[in-house]
Amino acid sequence: MPVDFHLSPSEEGIRQAAAGFAAGPLKDAKRTYMRYQHHHERFQSTRPIYHQAVAGGLIKGQIPPHLGGAGGSLTEAVLLVEEMYRVEPAASLTIFSTGLGLTPMNLTGRPEHREFLEPFLSGEGEPLASMVFSEPGGVANWLEKGAPGLNTTATLEGDEWVLNGEKIWATNSAGWNFEGADLQCVVCRTTTPSSDEPTDAIMILLVTIADIKRNFPGAFEVLRHVSTAGHTACSGPHIKYTNLKVPAKNVLCPPGTGAPIVLGAFDCTAVLVGAMSVGIMRAAFDAALAFAKGDNRRGAADLLTRQAVADLLSGIKMQTEACRALTWKAANCLENGPGDYNARRELALAAKIYCSDACTKAVTDAVNVVGITAYDADQPFADLLNTAMVLPIFDGGNVGIRRRHMQELMLSKDYDAWASTYGPSK
């Protein structure tokens, strides 16, 4: 079978549409939200952009057709992410985090939960979804036997589940008005597990804004808005559930079935973080190249004629191309193979780890190309670096989670190193 990196008409159409949205609504987003001092106010100011994303099909496009959506392949999603992220990461992350919030429902695909998807299929309003997983103190060891595990618990009382605990870093979890997202997929543990195996306790509950309004005041609350170095117009606050009651029908994954869905969702987003990295690297390269072609630092020729500058730029360009190729391969392989799921999953992990690590280096190299001028806040490089620095540590940190998952795969007695490229070796 030939290796062909030419985009299909559908894929090229997705890429061009994403580039058009980036050049339109996203282009001046920062100019709008930077008028506000506080990050949560900046987040709220992006609501009109999100409205345009909904109307343009960017939310419905993150739901597969069998559930009523218009979603395409993971490769198409990768193209979308790169084009949007290179222009405006913060507003883009809000859009794609709704996709992550819907991913557990996409993976389970149960028709009885279709009602929860209706706001995201209508093409109207500004519905937000959130996958509510991370907790204060971290979740790197959430499935370790003998450890405390998740602090967020669910207790069955009659025909209702009662939710208690605290979460943090879950993008969109508080909604536009900080009273709760339209839909939260809350990862928690039952207080009555069937065994002492941590995975047997993990479940996923669906919490809607309507559920929150039916509860007493304070059942859902924002404890703190987290200000971040990059993505300064996003919302991932510290939230708390206090005896929040939801109907039994809101169980997306019963106890014992939640962990594989959580891991599967983050396998998909691992590939998307690879694309985010490529978008940032591309923006850094373009800005540094333009500077090197247009500035001579008081010399007789443009900077690009200097070997040291050309070496740095060529390095950024090669790393960007390599990361894009890895991300495209990971996206295609995760959906289509070859290899079993573990082999395909390994490439997704590799895309997240390799590309995010490469991104921080690429932006730093771009800063070195430009020199002290890069420190000027009117230049894009500080924002790019602040955005890049989170890529290795969010969506499952590379050191604490993602590399450990690769380690687990390699330790398996059935590990087949090159199956994702050549198919099973036996």
C-alpha positions as CSV (number, residue, x, y, z in Angstrom):
1,M,0.0,0.0,0.0
2,P,1.5,3.4,-0.9
3,V,2.2,6.0,1.7
4,D,0.4,9.1,0.6
5,F,0.4,12.3,2.5
6,H,-1.9,14.1,0.0
7,L,-5.1,15.3,1.7
8,S,-8.3,13.9,0.3
9,P,-10.9,16.5,-0.9
10,S,-12.8,16.1,2.3
11,E,-9.7,16.6,4.4
12,E,-8.6,19.6,2.4
13,G,-12.1,21.0,2.8
14,I,-11.9,20.6,6.6
15,R,-8.4,22.3,6.6
16,Q,-9.6,25.2,4.5
17,A,-12.7,25.7,6.6
18,A,-10.6,25.7,9.8
19,A,-8.2,28.2,8.3
20,G,-11.1,30.4,7.3
21,F,-12.5,30.3,10.9
22,A,-9.1,31.1,12.2
23,A,-8.6,34.0,9.9
24,G,-12.1,35.2,10.7
25,P,-13.6,35.0,14.2
26,L,-10.4,33.8,15.9
27,K,-8.0,36.3,14.4
28,D,-8.9,39.2,16.7
29,A,-10.0,37.2,19.7
30,K,-7.0,38.2,21.8
31,R,-7.6,41.9,21.1
32,T,-11.1,41.4,22.6
33,Y,-10.3,39.3,25.7
34,M,-7.2,41.2,26.7
35,R,-9.3,44.2,27.6
36,Y,-10.2,42.3,30.7
37,Q,-7.9,41.8,33.7
38,H,-9.2,38.6,35.1
39,H,-8.9,35.3,33.2
40,H,-12.5,34.2,34.0
41,E,-13.7,37.5,32.5
42,R,-11.6,37.0,29.4
43,F,-13.2,33.5,29.1
44,Q,-16.7,35.0,29.2
45,S,-15.7,37.5,26.5
46,T,-15.1,34.7,24.0
47,R,-18.7,33.6,24.2
48,P,-19.6,35.3,20.8
49,I,-16.8,33.4,19.1
50,Y,-18.0,30.2,20.6
51,H,-21.5,31.0,19.3
52,Q,-20.1,31.3,15.8
53,A,-18.3,28.0,16.3
54,V,-21.6,26.3,17.2
55,A,-23.4,27.9,14.3
56,G,-20.6,26.9,12.0
57,G,-20.9,23.2,13.0
58,L,-17.7,22.9,15.0
59,I,-19.5,21.4,18.0
60,K,-21.8,19.1,16.1
61,G,-18.7,18.1,14.1
62,Q,-17.2,16.6,17.3
63,I,-20.1,14.1,17.6
64,P,-20.1,11.0,15.3
65,P,-22.9,10.5,12.7
66,H,-24.3,7.5,14.5
67,L,-25.2,9.7,17.4
68,G,-26.7,12.4,15.1
69,G,-23.5,14.5,14.7
70,A,-21.4,15.4,11.7
71,G,-18.0,14.2,13.0
72,G,-15.4,12.9,10.6
73,S,-12.2,11.1,11.1
74,L,-9.6,11.7,13.7
75,T,-7.3,12.8,10.9
76,E,-9.7,15.5,10.0
77,A,-9.9,16.6,13.6
78,V,-6.1,16.9,13.7
79,L,-6.2,19.2,10.6
80,L,-8.8,21.3,12.3
81,V,-6.9,21.7,15.5
82,E,-3.6,22.7,13.9
83,E,-5.1,25.4,11.8
84,M,-7.0,26.9,14.7
85,Y,-4.3,26.6,17.3
86,R,-1.7,28.3,15.3
87,V,-3.8,31.5,15.4
88,E,-5.7,31.5,18.7
89,P,-5.1,28.7,21.3
90,A,-7.3,29.9,24.2
91,A,-10.6,30.3,22.4
92,S,-9.8,27.1,20.4
93,L,-9.2,25.1,23.6
94,T,-12.7,26.0,24.8
95,I,-14.1,24.6,21.6
96,F,-12.1,21.4,21.6
97,S,-12.6,20.9,25.4
98,T,-16.3,20.6,24.7
99,G,-15.3,17.8,22.3
100,L,-13.4,16.1,25.1
101,G,-16.4,16.5,27.4
102,L,-18.5,14.7,24.8
103,T,-15.9,12.0,24.1
104,P,-17.1,9.6,26.8
105,M,-20.6,9.7,25.3
106,N,-19.1,9.2,21.8
107,L,-17.2,6.1,23.0
108,T,-20.1,4.5,24.8
109,G,-22.6,5.4,22.1
110,R,-25.7,4.4,24.0
111,P,-29.0,5.6,22.4
112,E,-30.6,6.1,25.8
113,H,-28.2,9.0,26.5
114,R,-29.2,10.8,23.3
115,E,-31.2,13.4,25.2
116,F,-27.9,14.6,26.8
117,L,-26.5,15.4,23.4
118,E,-29.4,17.4,22.0
119,P,-28.1,20.8,23.0
120,F,-24.9,20.0,21.1
121,L,-26.6,18.9,18.0
122,S,-29.0,21.8,17.5
123,G,-26.4,24.3,16.1
124,E,-27.8,26.9,18.5
125,G,-26.7,28.8,21.5
126,E,-23.3,28.2,23.3
127,P,-23.6,24.8,25.0
128,L,-20.4,23.8,26.9
129,A,-19.4,20.3,27.9
130,S,-16.6,19.2,30.2
131,M,-14.9,16.0,31.1
132,V,-14.4,16.5,34.8
133,F,-11.5,14.3,35.9
134,S,-8.5,16.1,37.5
135,E,-8.5,16.8,41.2
136,P,-6.6,18.9,43.7
137,G,-3.5,16.9,44.6
138,G,-3.4,15.3,41.1
139,V,-4.6,12.1,39.6
140,A,-1.4,10.4,38.3
141,N,-1.9,7.5,40.7
142,W,-5.7,7.3,40.6
143,L,-5.8,3.5,39.8
144,E,-3.0,2.5,42.2
145,K,-4.1,-0.3,44.5
146,G,-4.0,0.6,48.2
147,A,-3.9,4.3,47.5
148,P,-6.7,6.8,48.3
149,G,-7.8,7.1,44.7
150,L,-10.2,9.8,43.5
151,N,-11.6,12.0,46.2
152,T,-14.9,12.6,44.3
153,T,-17.4,9.9,45.3
154,A,-20.9,8.9,44.3
155,T,-23.3,7.1,46.6
156,L,-26.6,5.5,45.5
157,E,-29.5,6.6,47.6
158,G,-32.8,5.2,46.3
159,D,-33.1,6.2,42.6
160,E,-30.5,9.0,42.8
161,W,-26.7,9.2,42.9
162,V,-25.3,11.7,45.5
163,L,-22.0,13.3,44.3
164,N,-19.4,14.8,46.7
165,G,-15.9,16.0,46.1
166,E,-13.6,18.6,44.5
167,K,-12.2,18.9,40.9
168,I,-9.8,21.3,39.2
169,W,-8.4,22.0,35.8
170,A,-11.5,20.7,34.0
171,T,-11.9,23.1,31.1
172,N,-15.5,24.5,30.8
173,S,-16.7,22.7,33.9
174,A,-18.4,25.8,35.4
175,G,-20.1,27.0,32.3
176,W,-20.3,30.6,31.0
177,N,-21.9,31.9,34.2
178,F,-19.9,29.7,36.6
179,E,-23.1,27.8,37.7
180,G,-22.2,24.6,35.9
181,A,-21.6,23.5,32.3
182,D,-24.5,22.4,30.1
183,L,-23.0,18.9,30.5
184,Q,-20.4,17.5,32.8
185,C,-19.0,14.0,32.5
186,V,-17.8,13.5,36.0
187,V,-15.3,10.8,36.7
188,C,-15.8,9.5,40.3
189,R,-15.7,6.4,42.4
190,T,-18.6,4.6,44.0
191,T,-18.6,4.3,47.8
192,T,-19.8,0.7,47.5
193,P,-17.3,-1.0,45.0
194,S,-17.6,-4.7,44.3
195,S,-14.0,-5.4,45.2
196,D,-10.8,-3.7,46.3
197,E,-9.6,-3.3,42.7
198,P,-9.5,0.4,42.0
199,T,-11.0,0.1,38.5
200,D,-14.1,-1.6,40.0
201,A,-15.0,1.6,41.7
202,I,-14.7,4.0,38.8
203,M,-17.8,5.3,37.2
204,I,-18.9,8.3,35.1
205,L,-21.9,10.4,36.0
206,L,-23.6,12.9,33.7
207,V,-24.4,16.2,35.4
208,T,-26.5,18.8,33.5
209,I,-27.1,22.4,34.3
210,A,-30.8,21.4,34.8
211,D,-29.7,18.8,37.4
212,I,-27.7,21.5,39.3
213,K,-30.7,23.9,39.3
214,R,-32.9,21.2,40.8
215,N,-30.4,20.9,43.8
216,F,-30.1,23.2,46.8
217,P,-27.9,26.3,46.4
218,G,-24.3,25.4,47.0
219,A,-24.5,21.8,45.8
220,F,-22.3,23.0,43.0
221,E,-19.9,25.8,43.5
222,V,-16.7,27.4,42.2
223,L,-14.1,27.7,44.9
224,R,-11.5,29.5,42.8
225,H,-10.9,30.7,39.3
226,V,-7.4,29.5,38.3
227,S,-5.2,32.1,36.5
228,T,-2.7,30.5,34.2
229,A,0.4,31.5,32.4
230,G,-1.0,30.6,29.0
231,H,-4.5,30.0,27.6
232,T,-5.5,33.1,29.5
233,A,-9.0,33.2,28.2
234,C,-10.0,29.6,29.3
235,S,-11.8,28.5,32.4
236,G,-10.7,25.4,34.4
237,P,-11.7,26.3,37.9
238,H,-11.5,24.6,41.3
239,I,-15.1,23.3,41.8
240,K,-16.9,21.4,44.5
241,Y,-19.9,19.1,44.7
242,T,-21.7,18.9,48.0
243,N,-24.5,16.2,48.1
244,L,-25.4,17.0,44.5
245,K,-28.1,14.6,43.5
246,V,-28.7,13.3,39.9
247,P,-31.1,10.7,38.7
248,A,-30.0,7.1,38.2
249,K,-30.5,7.5,34.4
250,N,-27.5,9.9,34.5
251,V,-25.1,7.0,34.9
252,L,-23.0,6.9,31.7
253,C,-20.6,4.2,32.9
254,P,-21.6,2.1,35.9
255,P,-19.0,1.2,38.5
256,G,-16.3,-1.0,37.1
257,T,-16.7,0.3,33.5
258,G,-15.6,3.9,33.7
259,A,-11.8,3.6,33.7
260,P,-11.5,2.2,30.1
261,I,-13.7,5.0,28.8
262,V,-11.6,7.6,30.6
263,L,-8.4,6.2,29.2
264,G,-9.9,5.8,25.7
265,A,-11.0,9.5,25.8
266,F,-7.5,10.6,26.7
267,D,-6.0,8.4,24.0
268,C,-8.0,10.4,21.4
269,T,-6.9,13.7,22.9
270,A,-3.3,12.7,23.0
271,V,-3.3,12.9,19.2
272,L,-5.0,16.3,19.3
273,V,-2.3,17.6,21.7
274,G,0.2,16.5,19.0
275,A,-1.7,18.7,16.6
276,M,-1.8,21.6,19.1
277,S,1.9,21.4,19.3
278,V,2.3,21.5,15.6
279,G,0.1,24.6,15.4
280,I,2.2,26.4,18.0
281,M,5.5,25.3,16.3
282,R,4.2,26.5,13.0
283,A,3.3,29.9,14.4
284,A,6.7,30.2,16.1
285,F,8.5,29.3,12.9
286,D,6.5,31.7,10.7
287,A,7.1,34.6,13.1
288,A,10.8,33.9,13.5
289,L,11.3,33.4,9.8
290,A,9.6,36.7,9.0
291,F,11.8,38.5,11.6
292,A,15.0,36.8,10.2
293,K,14.2,37.9,6.7
294,G,13.3,41.5,7.7
295,D,15.9,42.4,10.3
296,N,19.7,42.7,10.1
297,R,20.6,43.7,13.7
298,R,22.6,46.6,12.2
299,G,24.6,44.3,10.0
300,A,25.1,44.3,6.2
301,A,22.7,41.4,5.5
302,D,19.5,40.0,6.8
303,L,19.7,37.6,9.8
304,L,18.7,34.6,7.7
305,T,22.1,34.8,5.9
306,R,23.8,34.0,9.2
307,Q,24.5,30.3,9.6
308,A,23.5,30.2,13.3
309,V,20.1,31.7,12.6
310,A,19.5,29.5,9.6
311,D,20.5,26.4,11.6
312,L,18.0,27.2,14.3
313,L,15.2,27.9,11.8
314,S,15.9,24.7,9.8
315,G,15.8,22.8,13.1
316,I,12.4,24.2,14.0
317,K,11.1,23.5,10.5
318,M,12.3,19.9,10.5
319,Q,10.8,19.2,14.0
320,T,7.5,20.7,12.9
321,E,7.3,18.5,9.8
322,A,8.3,15.4,11.8
323,C,5.7,16.2,14.5
324,R,3.0,16.7,11.9
325,A,3.8,13.4,10.2
326,L,3.8,11.5,13.6
327,T,0.5,13.1,14.5
328,W,-1.1,12.3,11.2
329,K,0.1,8.7,11.4
330,A,-1.1,8.4,15.0
331,A,-4.6,9.7,14.1
332,N,-5.0,7.3,11.2
333,C,-3.5,4.4,13.1
334,L,-5.7,4.8,16.2
335,E,-8.8,4.5,14.0
336,N,-7.7,2.1,11.3
337,G,-4.6,0.1,12.5
338,P,-2.6,-1.9,11.8
339,G,-2.0,-3.6,15.1
340,D,-4.2,-4.3,18.1
341,Y,-5.5,-1.5,20.3
342,N,-2.4,-1.3,22.4
343,A,-0.1,-0.9,19.4
344,R,-2.3,1.8,18.0
345,R,-2.5,3.5,21.4
346,E,1.2,3.6,21.7
347,L,1.4,5.9,18.7
348,A,-1.2,8.2,20.2
349,L,0.9,8.4,23.4
350,A,4.1,9.0,21.3
351,A,2.4,11.9,19.4
352,K,1.4,13.6,22.7
353,I,4.8,13.1,24.4
354,Y,7.2,13.8,21.4
355,C,5.3,16.7,19.9
356,S,4.7,18.6,23.1
357,D,8.2,18.2,24.2
358,A,9.5,19.3,20.8
359,C,7.1,22.3,20.9
360,T,8.7,23.9,23.9
361,K,12.1,23.5,22.4
362,A,11.0,24.9,19.0
363,V,9.5,28.0,20.6
364,T,12.7,28.5,22.7
365,D,14.8,28.2,19.5
366,A,12.5,30.8,17.8
367,V,13.1,33.1,20.8
368,N,16.9,32.7,20.3
369,V,16.5,33.5,16.6
370,V,14.9,36.8,17.4
371,G,16.9,37.6,20.5
372,I,15.9,40.3,23.0
373,T,13.2,41.6,20.7
374,A,11.3,38.4,21.5
375,Y,10.9,39.7,25.0
376,D,8.7,42.5,23.8
377,A,5.1,41.8,24.7
378,D,4.0,43.1,21.3
379,Q,5.8,40.1,19.8
380,P,4.1,36.7,19.8
381,F,6.9,34.7,21.3
382,A,6.1,35.1,25.0
383,D,2.5,34.0,24.5
384,L,3.6,31.1,22.3
385,L,6.1,30.0,25.0
386,N,3.4,30.3,27.8
387,T,1.1,28.2,25.6
388,A,3.7,25.6,24.8
389,M,4.8,25.0,28.3
390,V,1.5,23.5,29.3
391,L,1.4,21.0,26.5
392,P,3.7,18.4,28.1
393,I,2.0,18.7,31.5
394,F,-1.8,18.9,30.8
395,D,-4.1,16.2,29.3
396,G,-2.0,13.7,31.3
397,G,1.5,14.9,32.1
398,N,4.2,13.4,30.0
399,V,6.3,12.4,33.0
400,G,3.6,11.4,35.5
401,I,1.2,9.7,33.2
402,R,1.9,9.4,29.5
403,R,5.4,8.0,29.6
404,R,4.3,5.6,32.3
405,H,1.5,4.3,30.0
406,M,4.2,3.7,27.4
407,Q,6.3,1.9,30.0
408,E,3.3,-0.4,30.8
409,L,2.9,-1.2,27.2
410,M,6.6,-2.2,26.8
411,L,6.5,-4.3,30.0
412,S,3.6,-6.4,28.6
413,K,4.7,-9.9,27.6
414,D,2.6,-9.4,24.4
415,Y,4.3,-6.1,23.5
416,D,4.8,-6.0,19.7
417,A,7.1,-3.0,19.0
418,W,6.4,-2.3,15.4
419,A,2.9,-3.6,15.0
420,S,1.5,-0.1,14.5
421,T,3.6,0.2,11.3
422,Y,3.9,-3.3,9.9
423,G,1.0,-5.1,11.6
424,P,1.4,-8.0,14.0
425,S,4.7,-9.8,13.9
426,K,3.1,-13.2,14.4
